[in-house]
Amino acid sequence: MARPLWQPTPTAIEAAGMTRLMRRIQREHGVSLTDYAGLHAWSVDHPRAFWSLLWDAFDIVAETRGERILAHPDAMPGARWFPDARLNFAANLLRRRDAHAALIAHDERGRRRVLGYDELYRRVAGLAKALRDAGVVPGDRVAGFVPNSEHAVIAMLAATSLGAVWSSCSPDFGFQGVLDRFGQIAPRVLIAADGYTWNGKPIDTRERLAAIAAAIDGLERVVVFPFLDDAARLAGIPKAEPWDDFLDDTATEIDFVPLPFDHPLYILFSSGTTGTPKCIVHGAGGTLLQHLKEHRLHTELSASDVFFYYTTCGWMMWNWLVSGLASGATLVLFDGAPFAPGPEALWAMAEREGVTVFGTSARYLAACEKEGLRPGRDHDLSPLRTVLSTGSALTHESFDYVYRDIKADLLLASISGGTDIVACFALGCPIRPVYRGQLQCRGLGMAVDVFDDDGRPLRGEKGELVCTRPFPSMPLGFWNDPDGERYRDAYFATFPGVWAHGDYAEITPEDGLIIHGRSDAVLNPGGVRIGTAEIYRQVEKVEEVLESLCIGQDWQGDTRVVLFVRLREGQALDDALCRRIRETIRANATPRHVPAKIIQVDDLPRTLSGKLVELAVRNVVHGRPVKNREALANPEALSLFEDLPELQE
């Protein structure tokens, strides 16, 4: 067994929500559970009892729950949760009505805006009334082309209070990227800002917004709020009107529309790097129940917490963060570059606001270490009790960095799931130790496993991450996929009746998980499967390397590993550095992991949510088209990989 980096105290375990849940199960079902493994097994084996119990424990606001918990339990896809229930998602997020801070919005220009729960409710009421008067009804789409500000949260809550379906993109999306998304779902109303700021530079998006508004069929209203200017000028934007003029400031109450449990809530989009983005439709009840479970049990989120996640409105972590309102927590929003106006920006903000749960990406933590930041020394982080990381695999070295340079006594939870389920398959566990490089546990109620190519479960070996039983936040389907064929092909073609997530993973002896990268990016030199994350972890140790990207290149009837590196300013890739990179990989992994080629590039392409795009680079290297460059934050970086002479040797 590995040695833990951190473990909860007996007092903390005794007070944990999971411990209280185990006691309740014993009282109500006569089952004695003493640890997380037993609780997880019971939650998977008794889905009706488990999810029914959570509904009651979380005091879901609903017109009715109904007696049925799960219909068609063996259908995957096809199972239906709480088929007789009627509820409203926004009503559950707005149940708190006092002056306690609901939102604290920051941006890199140094502005800070605070909304109490009472004021948030009033502002949602005003926008909901205006949307209703504009003809918005259940099932209509309301889209947001928005920075991560209080306006985005207000707009989502107002739309979903009416039963409209919310979908958002961050304002750094280009024209085609927005049209590829919103053009498919035909929103009736578009909420937008006049621009955003990135790395100290104000970027006016009104010209792009005008083109977007003119191109979306069926769009009736464009409601614009000022983010750059105090009063945004809207001349030239079709159907546009200012936010303040559109709002009905006489409204004081919200008429929440009760709807079925599986009524559409969100449309999220796949990255779109291999074609037009998939429009993934998520249901209101499943999203609510999953997020409450993940927040209150796996993160111990409560009304006394100050919860921050660094995200944009184009990443599912924004949706996940906003659900923290259902627990009565204070949410901290930030829009802008994470190192602006300086590298310490987010940690200084965390100190000022007394953040208790700090969420970010693995890439951000690695960048903090490369920058030499020591947040625990330079900032008062005494309230901080949990750090969350997702977006890519968190390296073993980043675990060390968090406990060494951020805080020794906290729960570091590397979590993993995705846009596909708007939730997590693997999460933190407040009653378990944290082990270096491991995700602590498989989520409650989630029958997560790792399969070999023949569909047999694996332990201690790498394989496909799967989920073998239905769960409430499974997508309702894809937009404009009436027979469900594209949906089934995306997740159920590999193992019929089993969700295949596309991650290459292993279950550890400690019953944790390690994610080794995406299955479609797995390398296969000499027939041996290698996850790219295994290589990145070693390259991170080399001081001169800022970041790297690895692909498999078809070469002489086999596959050879090619590593692209972006180096610190002023560094050059010479023979000595190549040798040191290879020696580091060989010493800490295997000879199979050592790249045949190491090539320096000035930039690496990434999605708008910051994920490196291995498949797009692989396509360029092999002379194949990259179908949707608009899905990339920096599509020009792909040209760096065209016709490289080193790849012909």
Rosetta blueprint (number, residue, H / E / L):
1 M L
2 A L
3 R L
4 P E
5 L E
6 W E
7 Q L
8 P L
9 T L
10 P H
11 T H
12 A H
13 I H
14 E H
15 A H
16 A L
17 G H
18 M H
19 T H
20 R H
21 L H
22 M H
23 R H
24 R H
25 I H
26 Q H
27 R H
28 E H
29 H H
30 G L
31 V L
32 S L
33 L L
34 T L
35 D L
36 Y H
37 A H
38 G H
39 L H
40 H H
41 A H
42 W H
43 S H
44 V H
45 D H
46 H L
47 P H
48 R H
49 A H
50 F H
51 W H
52 S H
53 L H
54 L H
55 W H
56 D H
57 A H
58 F L
59 D L
60 I L
61 V L
62 A E
63 E E
64 T E
65 R L
66 G L
67 E L
68 R L
69 I L
70 L E
71 A E
72 H L
73 P L
74 D L
75 A L
76 M L
77 P L
78 G L
79 A L
80 R E
81 W E
82 F L
83 P L
84 D L
85 A L
86 R E
87 L E
88 N L
89 F H
90 A H
91 A H
92 N H
93 L H
94 L L
95 R L
96 R L
97 R L
98 D L
99 A L
100 H L
101 A E
102 A E
103 L E
104 I E
105 A E
106 H E
107 D E
108 E L
109 R L
110 G L
111 R L
112 R E
113 R E
114 V E
115 L E
116 G E
117 Y H
118 D H
119 E H
120 L H
121 Y H
122 R H
123 R H
124 V H
125 A H
126 G H
127 L H
128 A H
129 K H
130 A H
131 L H
132 R H
133 D H
134 A L
135 G L
136 V L
137 V L
138 P L
139 G L
140 D L
141 R E
142 V E
143 A E
144 G E
145 F E
146 V L
147 P L
148 N L
149 S L
150 E H
151 H H
152 A H
153 V H
154 I H
155 A H
156 M H
157 L H
158 A H
159 A H
160 T H
161 S H
162 L L
163 G L
164 A L
165 V E
166 W E
167 S E
168 S E
169 C E
170 S L
171 P L
172 D L
173 F L
174 G L
175 F H
176 Q H
177 G H
178 V H
179 L H
180 D H
181 R H
182 F H
183 G H
184 Q H
185 I H
186 A L
187 P L
188 R L
189 V E
190 L E
191 I E
192 A E
193 A E
194 D L
195 G E
196 Y E
197 T E
198 W E
199 N L
200 G L
201 K E
202 P E
203 I E
204 D E
205 T L
206 R H
207 E H
208 R H
209 L H
210 A H
211 A H
212 I H
213 A H
214 A H
215 A H
216 I L
217 D L
218 G L
219 L L
220 E L
221 R E
222 V E
223 V E
224 V E
225 F E
226 P L
227 F L
228 L L
229 D L
230 D L
231 A L
232 A L
233 R L
234 L L
235 A L
236 G L
237 I L
238 P L
239 K L
240 A E
241 E E
242 P E
243 W H
244 D H
245 D H
246 F H
247 L L
248 D L
249 D L
250 T L
251 A L
252 T L
253 E L
254 I L
255 D L
256 F L
257 V L
258 P L
259 L E
260 P E
261 F L
262 D L
263 H L
264 P E
265 L E
266 Y E
267 I E
268 L E
269 F E
270 S L
271 S L
272 G L
273 T L
274 T L
275 G L
276 T L
277 P L
278 K L
279 C E
280 I E
281 V E
282 H E
283 G E
284 A H
285 G H
286 G H
287 T H
288 L H
289 L H
290 Q H
291 H H
292 L H
293 K H
294 E H
295 H H
296 R H
297 L H
298 H L
299 T L
300 E L
301 L L
302 S L
303 A L
304 S L
305 D L
306 V E
307 F E
308 F E
309 Y E
310 Y L
311 T L
312 T L
313 C L
314 G L
315 W L
316 M H
317 M H
318 W H
319 N H
320 W H
321 L H
322 V H
323 S H
324 G H
325 L H
326 A H
327 S H
328 G L
329 A L
330 T E
331 L E
332 V E
333 L E
334 F E
335 D E
336 G L
337 A L
338 P L
339 F L
340 A L
341 P L
342 G L
343 P L
344 E L
345 A H
346 L H
347 W H
348 A H
349 M H
350 A H
351 E H
352 R H
353 E H
354 G L
355 V L
356 T L
357 V E
358 F E
359 G E
360 T E
361 S E
362 A H
363 R H
364 Y H
365 L H
366 A H
367 A H
368 C H
369 E H
370 K H
371 E L
372 G L
373 L L
374 R L
375 P H
376 G H
377 R H
378 D H
379 H L
380 D L
381 L L
382 S L
383 P L
384 L L
385 R L
386 T E
387 V E
388 L E
389 S E
390 T E
391 G L
392 S L
393 A L
394 L L
395 T L
396 H H
397 E H
398 S H
399 F H
400 D H
401 Y H
402 V H
403 Y H
404 R H
405 D H
406 I H
407 K L
408 A L
409 D L
410 L L
411 L E
412 L E
413 A E
414 S E
415 I L
416 S E
417 G E
418 G E
419 T L
420 D L
421 I L
422 V L
423 A E
424 C E
425 F E
426 A E
427 L E
428 G L
429 C L
430 P L
431 I L
432 R L
433 P L
434 V E
435 Y E
436 R L
437 G L
438 Q L
439 L E
440 Q L
441 C E
442 R E
443 G L
444 L L
445 G L
446 M L
447 A L
448 V E
449 D E
450 V E
451 F E
452 D L
453 D L
454 D L
455 G L
456 R L
457 P E
458 L L
459 R L
460 G L
461 E L
462 K L
463 G E
464 E E
465 L E
466 V E
467 C E
468 T L
469 R L
470 P L
471 F L
472 P L
473 S L
474 M L
475 P L
476 L L
477 G E
478 F E
479 W L
480 N L
481 D L
482 P L
483 D L
484 G L
485 E H
486 R H
487 Y H
488 R H
489 D H
490 A H
491 Y H
492 F L
493 A L
494 T L
495 F L
496 P L
497 G L
498 V L
499 W E
500 A E
501 H E
502 G E
503 D E
504 Y E
505 A E
506 E E
507 I E
508 T L
509 P L
510 E L
511 D L
512 G L
513 L E
514 I E
515 I E
516 H E
517 G E
518 R E
519 S H
520 D H
521 A H
522 V L
523 L E
524 N L
525 P H
526 G H
527 G H
528 V L
529 R L
530 I E
531 G L
532 T H
533 A H
534 E H
535 I H
536 Y H
537 R H
538 Q H
539 V H
540 E L
541 K L
542 V L
543 E L
544 E L
545 V E
546 L E
547 E E
548 S E
549 L E
550 C E
551 I E
552 G E
553 Q E
554 D E
555 W E
556 Q L
557 G L
558 D E
559 T E
560 R E
561 V E
562 V E
563 L E
564 F E
565 V E
566 R E
567 L E
568 R L
569 E L
570 G L
571 Q L
572 A L
573 L L
574 D L
575 D H
576 A H
577 L H
578 C H
579 R H
580 R H
581 I H
582 R H
583 E H
584 T H
585 I H
586 R H
587 A H
588 N H
589 A L
590 T L
591 P H
592 R H
593 H H
594 V L
595 P L
596 A L
597 K E
598 I E
599 I E
600 Q E
601 V L
602 D L
603 D L
604 L L
605 P L
606 R E
607 T E
608 L L
609 S L
610 G L
611 K L
612 L E
613 V L
614 E H
615 L H
616 A H
617 V H
618 R H
619 N H
620 V H
621 V H
622 H L
623 G L
624 R L
625 P L
626 V L
627 K L
628 N L
629 R H
630 E H
631 A H
632 L E
633 A L
634 N L
635 P H
636 E H
637 A H
638 L H
639 S H
640 L H
641 F H
642 E L
643 D L
644 L L
645 P H
646 E H
647 L H
648 Q H
649 E L
